[in-house]
Amino acid sequence: MPVSTLTAVETVTTRIEKDDDSRTVPRLEARHDTLSAYGRSGFQLASTITVPSGGHTIIVDTLIRASE
């Protein structure tokens, strides 16, 4: 008999400026804190995609957690 597993999927999006460290560093620190919190809640990082666009880069992290 097939067993189905529910999976929770969450995304974290971070926008960083290419030439503005005063804004980039706090955003990267916040991203780290957010990903750590998800990890403590049982999520695993499934993928990270970076999208360069003009004067900034967008980072999209996808996290998953299978229900038991």
C-alpha positions as CSV (number, residue, x, y, z in Angstrom):
1,M,0.0,0.0,0.0
2,P,1.5,3.4,-0.9
3,V,2.3,5.8,1.9
4,S,1.9,9.5,1.4
5,T,4.0,12.0,3.2
6,L,3.1,15.7,3.6
7,T,5.9,18.1,3.1
8,A,6.0,21.7,4.2
9,V,7.7,24.1,1.9
10,E,8.9,27.6,2.9
11,T,10.9,30.2,1.0
12,V,13.1,33.0,2.3
13,T,13.9,35.8,-0.1
14,T,16.7,38.2,0.6
15,R,17.6,41.2,-1.6
16,I,21.1,42.6,-1.3
17,E,22.5,45.7,-2.9
18,K,25.7,45.3,-4.9
19,D,27.3,48.5,-3.8
20,D,25.9,49.1,-0.3
21,D,27.5,47.1,2.5
22,S,25.7,49.1,5.1
23,R,22.4,47.5,4.0
24,T,23.8,44.2,2.8
25,V,25.5,43.0,6.0
26,P,22.4,43.3,8.2
27,R,20.3,41.6,5.6
28,L,22.7,38.7,5.3
29,E,22.8,38.4,9.1
30,A,19.0,38.4,9.2
31,R,18.9,35.7,6.5
32,H,21.3,33.6,8.6
33,D,19.2,34.0,11.7
34,T,16.0,33.1,9.7
35,L,17.5,30.0,8.2
36,S,18.9,28.9,11.6
37,A,15.4,29.3,13.1
38,Y,13.9,27.2,10.4
39,G,16.6,24.6,10.9
40,R,15.8,24.4,14.7
41,S,12.1,23.8,13.6
42,G,13.1,20.8,11.6
43,F,13.4,22.3,8.1
44,Q,16.2,21.4,5.8
45,L,17.6,23.7,3.1
46,A,16.6,22.2,-0.3
47,S,18.0,24.8,-2.6
48,T,19.5,28.3,-2.9
49,I,19.2,30.4,-6.0
50,T,20.8,33.7,-6.7
51,V,19.3,36.1,-9.2
52,P,21.5,39.1,-10.2
53,S,19.5,42.0,-11.4
54,G,20.9,45.5,-12.0
55,G,22.2,47.0,-8.8
56,H,21.1,44.1,-6.5
57,T,21.1,40.4,-6.2
58,I,18.1,38.4,-4.9
59,I,18.7,35.2,-2.9
60,V,15.9,32.7,-2.7
61,D,16.2,29.8,-0.2
62,T,13.8,26.9,-0.3
63,L,13.3,24.9,2.8
64,I,11.4,21.6,3.3
65,R,10.1,19.6,6.3
66,A,8.5,16.3,5.9
67,S,5.7,15.6,8.4
68,E,6.0,12.4,10.4
